[in-house]
Amino acid sequence: MNKKDESVISCIFSEDRKKVLLIKRRDVPVWTLPGGGVEDNETIEEAITREILEETGFQTKIKKKVGEYSPINKLAKFTHLFECEIVSGVPTLSDETRDIKNFDVDDLPKLVPPPYPEWVEDSFKDEKKMIKRKLKSVNYLTLAKNLILHPILVSRFLLAKIGLRINS
């Protein structure tokens, strides 16, 4: 698989596992888990620790790989989901991140697009076996529904998908 077709995402829970760290993206102002693309010269493990550092300012270590998720369309990439923990650092905003907060696992903000709530739930379950499944929640019907409910956010998402960067 080409590394450009892969992404990495991380769930970072509080010590008591009651809260999860989310970032508010700068390009599309929605709350997501930290993560991003895999560069040609790095492993997926290097990619997730780099992405978390770039987006949050935190040095982390991987606790475990939670799952692998296959896309069903061009809206998503093959995604590696990790549970990580903070080793050091302070919350630091970046050109990708507009805000960083911990939210109650059972009370996520409204603007958390699919499949992020699913990934928080999968990580929270603390399964012993790695999850492997299709990303069914990222589909064209959900995109159309969200286009009606949140036209500006979906438009910004689509522009970001084709590589146009929007700063705000």
C-alpha positions as CSV (number, residue, x, y, z in Angstrom):
1,M,0.0,0.0,0.0
2,N,1.2,3.5,-0.9
3,K,1.9,5.6,2.3
4,K,-0.1,8.4,0.7
5,D,-3.1,6.2,1.0
6,E,-2.7,5.7,4.8
7,S,-3.5,7.8,7.8
8,V,-2.9,7.6,11.5
9,I,-5.2,8.6,14.4
10,S,-4.8,8.6,18.1
11,C,-7.0,8.4,21.2
12,I,-5.4,10.0,24.2
13,F,-7.4,9.4,27.4
14,S,-7.0,11.0,30.8
15,E,-5.5,8.6,33.4
16,D,-8.9,7.7,34.7
17,R,-10.1,7.1,31.1
18,K,-13.1,9.5,31.6
19,K,-11.8,12.2,29.2
20,V,-10.4,12.1,25.7
21,L,-8.1,14.7,24.1
22,L,-9.6,16.4,21.0
23,I,-8.2,19.1,18.7
24,K,-10.2,21.7,16.8
25,R,-8.8,21.8,13.3
26,R,-7.9,25.2,11.8
27,D,-8.9,24.4,8.2
28,V,-12.3,22.8,9.0
29,P,-13.3,24.0,12.5
30,V,-14.5,20.7,13.9
31,W,-13.3,18.6,16.8
32,T,-11.2,15.5,15.9
33,L,-8.7,13.2,17.3
34,P,-5.0,14.1,16.6
35,G,-3.6,12.4,13.5
36,G,-2.8,12.8,9.9
37,G,-0.9,11.4,7.0
38,V,2.1,9.1,6.8
39,E,5.2,10.5,5.1
40,D,7.2,8.3,2.7
41,N,10.2,8.1,5.0
42,E,8.5,7.0,8.2
43,T,6.7,4.1,9.9
44,I,3.1,4.4,11.1
45,E,4.4,4.6,14.7
46,E,6.7,7.5,13.8
47,A,3.8,9.2,11.9
48,I,1.4,9.1,14.9
49,T,3.9,10.5,17.4
50,R,5.0,13.2,14.9
51,E,1.4,14.2,14.1
52,I,0.4,14.4,17.8
53,L,3.5,16.5,18.6
54,E,2.7,18.8,15.6
55,E,-0.9,19.2,16.5
56,T,-0.8,19.4,20.3
57,G,2.7,20.0,21.5
58,F,2.7,16.7,23.5
59,Q,5.4,14.1,23.3
60,T,3.6,10.7,23.5
61,K,4.2,7.0,23.5
62,I,2.0,4.3,21.9
63,K,0.1,2.2,24.4
64,K,-1.4,-0.1,21.7
65,K,-2.7,-0.3,18.2
66,V,-6.5,-0.3,18.5
67,G,-7.4,-1.0,14.9
68,E,-7.2,-0.8,11.2
69,Y,-10.0,0.7,9.2
70,S,-10.5,0.3,5.4
71,P,-12.3,3.0,3.4
72,I,-15.3,2.2,1.3
73,N,-14.9,5.3,-0.9
74,K,-12.6,8.2,-1.7
75,L,-13.7,10.2,1.3
76,A,-11.3,8.4,3.7
77,K,-7.9,6.6,3.7
78,F,-6.8,3.3,5.2
79,T,-6.5,4.4,8.9
80,H,-4.3,3.0,11.7
81,L,-5.9,3.9,15.1
82,F,-3.6,4.0,18.2
83,E,-4.2,4.6,21.9
84,C,-1.3,6.8,23.1
85,E,-0.4,8.5,26.3
86,I,1.3,11.8,27.0
87,V,4.9,11.6,28.2
88,S,5.7,15.3,28.3
89,G,4.8,18.8,26.9
90,V,2.2,21.4,27.2
91,P,-0.8,22.1,24.9
92,T,0.5,24.1,22.0
93,L,-1.6,25.4,19.1
94,S,-0.2,25.1,15.6
95,D,-1.0,26.2,12.1
96,E,-3.2,23.0,12.0
97,T,-4.8,23.4,15.4
98,R,-7.1,26.1,16.6
99,D,-7.9,24.5,20.1
100,I,-7.0,21.6,22.3
101,K,-9.3,20.3,25.0
102,N,-10.2,17.2,27.0
103,F,-13.8,16.1,26.7
104,D,-15.9,13.6,28.7
105,V,-15.9,10.4,26.8
106,D,-19.7,10.1,27.0
107,D,-20.3,13.8,26.2
108,L,-18.3,14.7,23.0
109,P,-18.9,18.1,21.4
110,K,-21.6,18.2,18.6
111,L,-19.1,19.0,15.8
112,V,-17.3,15.7,15.9
113,P,-17.7,14.2,12.4
114,P,-17.7,10.5,11.7
115,P,-15.8,8.3,12.3
116,Y,-14.2,10.0,15.3
117,P,-16.9,9.1,17.8
118,E,-16.7,5.5,16.6
119,W,-12.9,5.5,17.1
120,V,-13.2,6.9,20.6
121,E,-15.7,4.2,21.4
122,D,-13.5,1.5,19.9
123,S,-10.5,2.7,21.9
124,F,-12.4,3.0,25.1
125,K,-13.6,-0.6,24.9
126,D,-10.0,-1.7,25.4
127,E,-10.4,-4.8,23.3
128,K,-7.6,-7.4,23.6
129,K,-7.7,-8.1,19.9
130,M,-7.0,-5.5,17.2
131,I,-10.1,-4.3,15.4
132,K,-10.2,-4.6,11.6
133,R,-13.2,-3.3,9.7
134,K,-14.5,-1.1,7.0
135,L,-15.1,2.7,7.6
136,K,-18.9,2.5,6.9
137,S,-19.7,5.7,8.7
138,V,-17.7,7.8,6.2
139,N,-20.0,7.6,3.2
140,Y,-21.7,9.8,0.6
141,L,-25.1,9.7,2.3
142,T,-23.6,11.0,5.5
143,L,-21.7,13.6,3.5
144,A,-25.0,14.8,1.8
145,K,-26.8,14.9,5.2
146,N,-24.0,17.0,6.7
147,L,-23.9,19.2,3.6
148,I,-27.5,20.1,4.4
149,L,-26.9,20.5,8.1
150,H,-23.5,22.2,8.0
151,P,-22.9,23.5,4.4
152,I,-19.9,25.7,5.2
153,L,-18.1,23.0,7.2
154,V,-18.7,20.3,4.5
155,S,-17.6,22.8,1.8
156,R,-14.4,23.5,3.7
157,F,-13.8,19.7,4.2
158,L,-14.2,19.1,0.4
159,L,-11.8,22.0,-0.4
160,A,-9.3,20.5,2.1
161,K,-9.7,17.1,0.5
162,I,-8.6,18.5,-2.9
163,G,-5.7,20.3,-1.3
164,L,-7.0,23.9,-1.0
165,R,-5.9,25.3,2.4
166,I,-8.3,27.6,4.2
167,N,-6.9,29.6,7.1
168,S,-9.1,31.3,9.7
